[in-house]
Amino acid sequence: MKGIVEFFKKEAVLCISGILAALSILIVPPSAAYAGYVDLRVLILLFCLMLVVAGIRQTGAFTVICEAMLKRFRSIKTVGLILVLLSFFMSMLLTNDVTLVTIVPFTLLMFEKISGEKKARAEIVLLVLETAAANLGSMLTPMGNPQNLYLYTKFNLSFSEFFGIIFPYSALSLAMLIFSVFLFLPKLQTEKPSGTTKIQGRLRSIIFVILFAVNMLTILRILDDKILLLIVAVMVLIIDKKLFLQVDYSLLLTFVFFFIFVGNLGSIPVLSESLQRIFLGNEVGISVLLSQVISNVPASILLSGLSNNASALIIGTNLGGLGTLIASMASLITYKFYAGAKDSSPKKYILVFTVFNMCYLAALGVLYIFIS
């Protein structure tokens, strides 16, 4: 029983999606229509992207880049600005969670070599800003996070259409992050990184960069997703089959469960029509609110079954990644790393995280009202 409780805590969204799918199956028995529920293209793109990015990260290339850029600077404000900008721009291509898995451990290691009264505050503030930067930067591209990739694919948007929808919010986000670095990070000095990290296998790195380009061609609909799957799967089997173990299968299964639930929801006209009446015209607000409770990835899948307003759903679920700690599942990555560090203060971290995120959410909400 204890094991079940622990699994539910660890994979709450997966469990909730599984329960909703199971309940919907009891109401709408399995039929041939189920075959049309699951969006295989989205699953293939996510699967291949996770494999390729895991391969790139294992080469140590990201850490080498961090060390090279930080070698010249000692001011925590300057270093903080570099790390926040790295989080913002890396997340556009490498997804917000992979960016945080790379940047956060590097940041914690850096603070182990810093002393002084202001260290604890600086550490929390910088980690919060890096997390916000990863979530805000990732919203600008379809491959930045799972909900973007899903909505981009579902509504058959072009890259320029997607970019145009979210660019104003991304631009304001970048300005707010830079302002926050200089306003809230205290004056501290860092130690220069040793710079001992080296890229593991240059040929391997080149191959995975090429595979990432193949992913991009598929996202842009230049290459067929089945060809992408074949190429990536074969190359990973040849280079390092252990990378298959690094794929987030719980996320993929969560997508499948929500596909089933949303598909069955659409098969109950009375219920779906009632929900649509409530939702239509309020897509952004409801997307933001629902994301605070179940996170923005499942919120995007659920709500896309009720509205065809792609623009509102993209804005709502991306802005919805701000706010509570679970609004974006990537935010939990930073929290888990920090909570496991020596002399950490999880309660203080959650407080600072919530205050910053709510302020950013309010500012972007005002921008949405102004644009609307």
RAWODA-V47576 format. One record per residue. RES is the residue in one letter. SS is DSSP state (H for helix, E for strand, L for the rest). NEAR is the number of other C-alpha atoms within 8 Angstrom. D_CENTER is the distance of its C-alpha to the mean C-alpha in whole Angstrom. Layout:
res=RES ss=SS near=NEAR d_center=D_CENTER
res=RES ss=SS near=NEAR d_center=D_CENTER
This chain:
res=M ss=L near=4 d_center=31
res=K ss=H near=5 d_center=30
res=G ss=H near=6 d_center=27
res=I ss=H near=7 d_center=26
res=V ss=H near=8 d_center=25
res=E ss=H near=8 d_center=23
res=F ss=H near=9 d_center=22
res=F ss=H near=9 d_center=21
res=K ss=H near=7 d_center=20
res=K ss=H near=6 d_center=17
res=E ss=L near=9 d_center=16
res=A ss=H near=9 d_center=17
res=V ss=H near=9 d_center=15
res=L ss=H near=11 d_center=16
res=C ss=H near=9 d_center=19
res=I ss=H near=8 d_center=19
res=S ss=H near=12 d_center=18
res=G ss=H near=11 d_center=21
res=I ss=H near=8 d_center=24
res=L ss=H near=11 d_center=23
res=A ss=H near=12 d_center=23
res=A ss=H near=8 d_center=27
res=L ss=H near=8 d_center=28
res=S ss=H near=12 d_center=28
res=I ss=H near=11 d_center=29
res=L ss=H near=7 d_center=32
res=I ss=H near=6 d_center=33
res=V ss=L near=8 d_center=32
res=P ss=L near=6 d_center=34
res=P ss=L near=7 d_center=32
res=S ss=L near=5 d_center=33
res=A ss=H near=5 d_center=33
res=A ss=H near=7 d_center=31
res=Y ss=H near=10 d_center=28
res=A ss=H near=6 d_center=28
res=G ss=H near=6 d_center=26
res=Y ss=L near=10 d_center=24
res=V ss=L near=9 d_center=21
res=D ss=L near=8 d_center=19
res=L ss=H near=6 d_center=20
res=R ss=H near=8 d_center=19
res=V ss=H near=10 d_center=15
res=L ss=H near=10 d_center=16
res=I ss=H near=11 d_center=17
res=L ss=H near=12 d_center=15
res=L ss=H near=11 d_center=12
res=F ss=H near=10 d_center=14
res=C ss=H near=13 d_center=16
res=L ss=H near=10 d_center=13
res=M ss=H near=11 d_center=12
res=L ss=H near=14 d_center=16
res=V ss=H near=12 d_center=16
res=V ss=H near=12 d_center=13
res=A ss=H near=11 d_center=15
res=G ss=H near=11 d_center=18
res=I ss=H near=12 d_center=17
res=R ss=H near=10 d_center=16
res=Q ss=H near=8 d_center=19
res=T ss=L near=11 d_center=21
res=G ss=L near=12 d_center=21
res=A ss=H near=13 d_center=20
res=F ss=H near=8 d_center=17
res=T ss=H near=11 d_center=20
res=V ss=H near=12 d_center=23
res=I ss=H near=8 d_center=21
res=C ss=H near=9 d_center=20
res=E ss=H near=11 d_center=24
res=A ss=H near=9 d_center=25
res=M ss=H near=8 d_center=24
res=L ss=H near=12 d_center=25
res=K ss=L near=9 d_center=28
res=R ss=L near=7 d_center=30
res=F ss=L near=9 d_center=29
res=R ss=L near=11 d_center=30
res=S ss=E near=10 d_center=29
res=I ss=H near=12 d_center=26
res=K ss=H near=12 d_center=25
res=T ss=H near=9 d_center=25
res=V ss=H near=11 d_center=23
res=G ss=H near=11 d_center=21
res=L ss=H near=10 d_center=20
res=I ss=H near=10 d_center=20
res=L ss=H near=11 d_center=17
res=V ss=H near=13 d_center=15
res=L ss=H near=9 d_center=16
res=L ss=H near=8 d_center=15
res=S ss=H near=17 d_center=11
res=F ss=H near=16 d_center=11
res=F ss=H near=11 d_center=13
res=M ss=H near=13 d_center=12
res=S ss=H near=17 d_center=8
res=M ss=H near=15 d_center=10
res=L ss=H near=10 d_center=11
res=L ss=H near=11 d_center=9
res=T ss=L near=14 d_center=5
res=N ss=H near=17 d_center=4
res=D ss=H near=11 d_center=5
res=V ss=H near=10 d_center=8
res=T ss=H near=13 d_center=9
res=L ss=H near=15 d_center=9
res=V ss=H near=10 d_center=11
res=T ss=H near=11 d_center=13
res=I ss=H near=12 d_center=14
res=V ss=H near=12 d_center=14
res=P ss=H near=9 d_center=17
res=F ss=H near=9 d_center=19
res=T ss=H near=9 d_center=19
res=L ss=H near=11 d_center=20
res=L ss=H near=8 d_center=23
res=M ss=H near=11 d_center=24
res=F ss=H near=11 d_center=25
res=E ss=H near=7 d_center=27
res=K ss=L near=8 d_center=29
res=I ss=L near=10 d_center=29
res=S ss=L near=7 d_center=32
res=G ss=L near=5 d_center=33
res=E ss=L near=5 d_center=33
res=K ss=L near=8 d_center=30
res=K ss=H near=11 d_center=28
res=A ss=H near=7 d_center=26
res=R ss=H near=7 d_center=25
res=A ss=H near=10 d_center=24
res=E ss=H near=10 d_center=22
res=I ss=H near=10 d_center=20
res=V ss=H near=12 d_center=20
res=L ss=H near=12 d_center=18
res=L ss=H near=11 d_center=16
res=V ss=H near=12 d_center=15
res=L ss=H near=12 d_center=15
res=E ss=H near=15 d_center=13
res=T ss=H near=13 d_center=10
res=A ss=H near=11 d_center=10
res=A ss=H near=15 d_center=11
res=A ss=H near=18 d_center=7
res=N ss=H near=16 d_center=6
res=L ss=H near=13 d_center=9
res=G ss=H near=18 d_center=10
res=S ss=H near=17 d_center=7
res=M ss=H near=14 d_center=8
res=L ss=H near=13 d_center=11
res=T ss=L near=13 d_center=11
res=P ss=H near=12 d_center=11
res=M ss=H near=13 d_center=9
res=G ss=H near=17 d_center=7
res=N ss=L near=12 d_center=4
res=P ss=H near=9 d_center=6
res=Q ss=H near=12 d_center=8
res=N ss=H near=13 d_center=9
res=L ss=H near=13 d_center=11
res=Y ss=H near=10 d_center=12
res=L ss=H near=13 d_center=14
res=Y ss=H near=12 d_center=15
res=T ss=H near=10 d_center=17
res=K ss=H near=6 d_center=18
res=F ss=L near=8 d_center=20
res=N ss=L near=6 d_center=21
res=L ss=L near=8 d_center=20
res=S ss=L near=8 d_center=21
res=F ss=H near=9 d_center=18
res=S ss=H near=6 d_center=21
res=E ss=H near=8 d_center=20
res=F ss=H near=13 d_center=17
res=F ss=H near=10 d_center=17
res=G ss=H near=8 d_center=20
res=I ss=H near=10 d_center=18
res=I ss=H near=12 d_center=15
res=F ss=H near=9 d_center=17
res=P ss=H near=8 d_center=19
res=Y ss=H near=9 d_center=16
res=S ss=H near=12 d_center=15
res=A ss=H near=8 d_center=18
res=L ss=H near=9 d_center=19
res=S ss=H near=13 d_center=16
res=L ss=H near=12 d_center=17
res=A ss=H near=8 d_center=20
res=M ss=H near=9 d_center=19
res=L ss=H near=11 d_center=17
res=I ss=H near=9 d_center=20
res=F ss=H near=8 d_center=23
res=S ss=H near=10 d_center=21
res=V ss=H near=13 d_center=21
res=F ss=H near=8 d_center=25
res=L ss=H near=6 d_center=26
res=F ss=H near=7 d_center=24
res=L ss=L near=13 d_center=25
res=P ss=L near=8 d_center=28
res=K ss=L near=7 d_center=30
res=L ss=L near=9 d_center=30
res=Q ss=E near=8 d_center=31
res=T ss=L near=12 d_center=29
res=E ss=L near=8 d_center=30
res=K ss=L near=9 d_center=30
res=P ss=L near=8 d_center=28
res=S ss=L near=5 d_center=30
res=G ss=L near=8 d_center=28
res=T ss=L near=4 d_center=29
res=T ss=L near=7 d_center=26
res=K ss=L near=7 d_center=27
res=I ss=L near=10 d_center=25
res=Q ss=L near=10 d_center=26
res=G ss=L near=7 d_center=28
res=R ss=H near=7 d_center=28
res=L ss=H near=6 d_center=28
res=R ss=H near=10 d_center=25
res=S ss=H near=14 d_center=23
res=I ss=H near=8 d_center=25
res=I ss=H near=8 d_center=24
res=F ss=H near=12 d_center=21
res=V ss=H near=9 d_center=20
res=I ss=H near=8 d_center=23
res=L ss=H near=10 d_center=21
res=F ss=H near=11 d_center=17
res=A ss=H near=8 d_center=20
res=V ss=H near=10 d_center=21
res=N ss=H near=12 d_center=17
res=M ss=H near=8 d_center=17
res=L ss=H near=10 d_center=21
res=T ss=H near=13 d_center=20
res=I ss=H near=11 d_center=17
res=L ss=L near=9 d_center=20
res=R ss=L near=7 d_center=22
res=I ss=L near=7 d_center=24
res=L ss=L near=11 d_center=24
res=D ss=L near=8 d_center=24
res=D ss=H near=10 d_center=22
res=K ss=H near=7 d_center=24
res=I ss=H near=8 d_center=25
res=L ss=H near=13 d_center=22
res=L ss=H near=10 d_center=22
res=L ss=H near=8 d_center=25
res=I ss=H near=8 d_center=25
res=V ss=H near=12 d_center=22
res=A ss=H near=9 d_center=23
res=V ss=H near=8 d_center=27
res=M ss=H near=8 d_center=25
res=V ss=H near=12 d_center=23
res=L ss=H near=8 d_center=26
res=I ss=H near=7 d_center=29
res=I ss=H near=7 d_center=27
res=D ss=L near=7 d_center=25
res=K ss=H near=8 d_center=25
res=K ss=H near=6 d_center=23
res=L ss=H near=11 d_center=20
res=F ss=H near=8 d_center=20
res=L ss=H near=5 d_center=19
res=Q ss=H near=9 d_center=16
res=V ss=L near=10 d_center=14
res=D ss=L near=7 d_center=12
res=Y ss=H near=6 d_center=15
res=S ss=H near=8 d_center=15
res=L ss=H near=8 d_center=11
res=L ss=H near=11 d_center=14
res=L ss=H near=9 d_center=17
res=T ss=H near=13 d_center=15
res=F ss=H near=11 d_center=14
res=V ss=H near=9 d_center=18
res=F ss=H near=12 d_center=19
res=F ss=H near=15 d_center=18
res=F ss=H near=12 d_center=19
res=I ss=H near=13 d_center=23
res=F ss=H near=13 d_center=22
res=V ss=H near=12 d_center=22
res=G ss=H near=11 d_center=24
res=N ss=H near=11 d_center=27
res=L ss=H near=11 d_center=26
res=G ss=L near=9 d_center=27
res=S ss=L near=8 d_center=30
res=I ss=L near=8 d_center=32
res=P ss=H near=8 d_center=33
res=V ss=H near=6 d_center=34
res=L ss=H near=8 d_center=31
res=S ss=H near=12 d_center=28
res=E ss=H near=8 d_center=31
res=S ss=H near=8 d_center=31
res=L ss=H near=9 d_center=27
res=Q ss=H near=10 d_center=27
res=R ss=H near=7 d_center=30
res=I ss=H near=7 d_center=28
res=F ss=H near=11 d_center=25
res=L ss=L near=9 d_center=26
res=G ss=L near=4 d_center=26
res=N ss=L near=8 d_center=24
res=E ss=H near=13 d_center=21
res=V ss=H near=11 d_center=19
res=G ss=H near=8 d_center=20
res=I ss=H near=10 d_center=20
res=S ss=H near=16 d_center=16
res=V ss=H near=14 d_center=15
res=L ss=H near=9 d_center=18
res=L ss=H near=12 d_center=16
res=S ss=H near=17 d_center=13
res=Q ss=H near=15 d_center=14
res=V ss=H near=8 d_center=16
res=I ss=H near=11 d_center=14
res=S ss=L near=15 d_center=10
res=N ss=H near=18 d_center=9
res=V ss=H near=11 d_center=9
res=P ss=H near=14 d_center=12
res=A ss=H near=13 d_center=13
res=S ss=H near=14 d_center=13
res=I ss=H near=14 d_center=15
res=L ss=H near=10 d_center=17
res=L ss=H near=10 d_center=18
res=S ss=H near=11 d_center=18
res=G ss=L near=10 d_center=21
res=L ss=L near=11 d_center=23
res=S ss=L near=11 d_center=23
res=N ss=L near=7 d_center=23
res=N ss=L near=7 d_center=22
res=A ss=H near=10 d_center=19
res=S ss=H near=7 d_center=19
res=A ss=H near=9 d_center=19
res=L ss=H near=15 d_center=16
res=I ss=H near=13 d_center=14
res=I ss=H near=11 d_center=15
res=G ss=H near=14 d_center=15
res=T ss=H near=17 d_center=11
res=N ss=H near=11 d_center=10
res=L ss=H near=11 d_center=12
res=G ss=L near=18 d_center=12
res=G ss=L near=14 d_center=8
res=L ss=L near=15 d_center=11
res=G ss=L near=11 d_center=14
res=T ss=L near=8 d_center=14
res=L ss=L near=11 d_center=13
res=I ss=L near=11 d_center=11
res=A ss=L near=16 d_center=10
res=S ss=L near=15 d_center=7
res=M ss=L near=9 d_center=7
res=A ss=L near=11 d_center=5
res=S ss=H near=14 d_center=8
res=L ss=H near=10 d_center=10
res=I ss=H near=11 d_center=10
res=T ss=H near=13 d_center=12
res=Y ss=H near=10 d_center=14
res=K ss=H near=8 d_center=15
res=F ss=H near=10 d_center=16
res=Y ss=H near=10 d_center=18
res=A ss=H near=9 d_center=20
res=G ss=L near=7 d_center=21
res=A ss=L near=8 d_center=22
res=K ss=L near=4 d_center=26
res=D ss=L near=4 d_center=27
res=S ss=L near=8 d_center=24
res=S ss=L near=7 d_center=24
res=P ss=H near=9 d_center=21
res=K ss=H near=6 d_center=23
res=K ss=H near=7 d_center=23
res=Y ss=H near=11 d_center=20
res=I ss=H near=9 d_center=18
res=L ss=H near=8 d_center=21
res=V ss=H near=11 d_center=20
res=F ss=H near=11 d_center=16
res=T ss=H near=11 d_center=17
res=V ss=H near=8 d_center=20
res=F ss=H near=9 d_center=18
res=N ss=H near=12 d_center=15
res=M ss=H near=10 d_center=18
res=C ss=H near=8 d_center=20
res=Y ss=H near=11 d_center=17
res=L ss=H near=12 d_center=16
res=A ss=H near=8 d_center=20
res=A ss=H near=8 d_center=20
res=L ss=H near=12 d_center=18
res=G ss=H near=9 d_center=20
res=V ss=H near=8 d_center=23
res=L ss=H near=9 d_center=22
res=Y ss=H near=8 d_center=21
res=I ss=H near=7 d_center=25
res=F ss=H near=6 d_center=26
res=I ss=H near=5 d_center=25
res=S ss=L near=4 d_center=26
